Amino acid sequence: MNRKTLKSDGFAGFRQFDDLEIMRVPQGTGVFAVLRPNEYEPHFLKRSTAGVFKKKIPTLPAETLFQEWVDGADILYIGKAGPGSKGNRGLRSQIKEFLDFGRGLPPGHWDGRLIWQLTHTDELIIAWKELPAEEVNQAEAAYHAAFVADHGRLPFANLVQARFKTGQA
């Protein structure tokens, strides 16, 4: 599972964080991925740029980050964007919050926080795939499972594997 397979599976965008125009991200629900550019090597900041979450500091020791790094993987994180409890969420809101989290704003969740301890995050790439709300959880679980099947572990910044819901494939 890599950039090419995501493109062939209908992912769009593929914009560097620094070049992303948030208003061009669809508002609908779906899944998104953070990818490293070609030739990107991991270097870690001593302190994460991410915002504090429930009084918890997101910074981890460098050795922990190196243990999470998946050599040879294009994909660094796979997340989801559901409709939210009021139906007003989606990819644009989720990606904006994710990027704001990296700029030090307090997040609504803790997911993907390892991204914000990498250097040169402005060069990282974000891609997304719109999906109906009822397919988002299963799609995230399927992408996690496919990544694990290929690499033997989750992407770098995914610390918890999404699970398939009982009774669904």
N, C-alpha and C positions, 0 to 999 in steps of 0.2 A: 504494500500500500504506500503510495507516494503522490507527488504532485500530478503526475501523468494519469494515475488511476482516478484521482479526484476530478480532474478535468473531464475525463471520459464518463464519469458518473454524474455529470451535470453541475459541478461546482462552478461558480462564476466569481468575478471580482479580481482576485489575485493581484491586489494592490499592496504596495509597501505601506506600512503604518503611516509614514510621513506624507504619502501622496493620497491617502484615502480622503475622499469627499464624503462625509457621513450621509449627506442627503441623497447620495447615489446608491446607498445600501437599501435594499427593499425593506419595507415595514413588516412584511409577513413573517410567519414562523418558519423555523428551519434549523439547520445545523451550520456550524462554522468551524474553520480550521485555521490555525496559525502555523505558518511554514517558515523554514529558514531559507534565505537566498542561497544560491550556489556558492560554494567555497566558504560558507559561514562556519567559523569555528567558535565553540563556546568559550567565552570569557565572562567571569562573574564579578559583579559589583560586591563590595564589602557590605553594602546596605541596599536593600531593595528600594526602588522608587515607588512601590505600591503603597496605597493608603492603609491606615490601621483599621482593622476589622474587629469589632467587639473588644477593644483594648488589647488585641493581639498584634504584635509586630510581625510582618511577613518575612523578615530576613531569616535565611537559613545559613548554616556553615557551608563553606565552599565544598568540603568533602561530601556533604549530603547532596549538593547539587550535582557534583560529578557522578555520584552513584545513580542519580535519576536520569542522566543524559543517555540517549540512545544513539550510539554511533551509527552513522550511515542513514539515519532517518531524516526525511524532508519535513515530516509533520512533527510539530512540537506540542500541539494541543488540539483537542477536538471538543467543542462545546455545543450547547443547544440553546435555542431561543424559543421558548414557548409563548403562549398568549398571555400569561400572567393571570392573576385572579380576577382582574377587571377587564381582561380581553384587550388591553391597550399596549401590550408588549410585542416583541418580535425581534427580528435580526437587527434592525437599526438601533433600537433601544439597548439591546444586549451588547452589541459591539461597541456602542458609544460608552456604556458603563464600563466595559472591559478596558477600553483605552483610557478613560478617565481614572480608573483604578491605578493604572500604571503611572499616571501623572500625579499621584499622591492623594487623590480624592477618596473619601471613605466609600468602600464598596457595599453593595447589597448582598454580596456573597464572597466567598474565599477562593473560588475556583480559578485555576490558571495562574495563581500567584507567582509560581516559579519563573514565569516569563519575565517578570519585572525585576529580576536580579541578573538578567543577562545584560551585557553591554551592547550598544548599537541596536536597540530595539526598534529604532526608526526604520531600519532596513528589513525588519521582519515583514512577512507577507500575510495578508488575511484574505480568505476566500469563504464563500458561503453557498448554501444550497437551500432554496425555498422548498418547504414541505408543508402539507396540511398539518394542523396542530395535533391531530390524533396519531400522526406518524413520527413525530419528533423524538419521543423517548426511545422508541424502537430503533430508529435510524442511528441515534447516538450510540446505543448499545451495540448495534451491528458494526459501526465504524470502529468502536473500541475493540470488539472481538476480532475484526479483520486485522487491525494493527497488531494485536497480541499474537495472532496466528503467524504473521509475517516476522515480527521482531522479538517475540517471546516475552514482551512486557508492554505496558501502556506508554503512550507518548510522554516525553519529558515532563510536561506540566500537568498531566492528568494523574492525580494521586489516588483516585477512586474510579474503579471500572463501573460504567453504567451497566445495568442488568436488564435483561429481557423481562418483560412482564409475563406472569404466568398465563398460559393459555394462548400466547401469541408467539409467532416465529421471530 
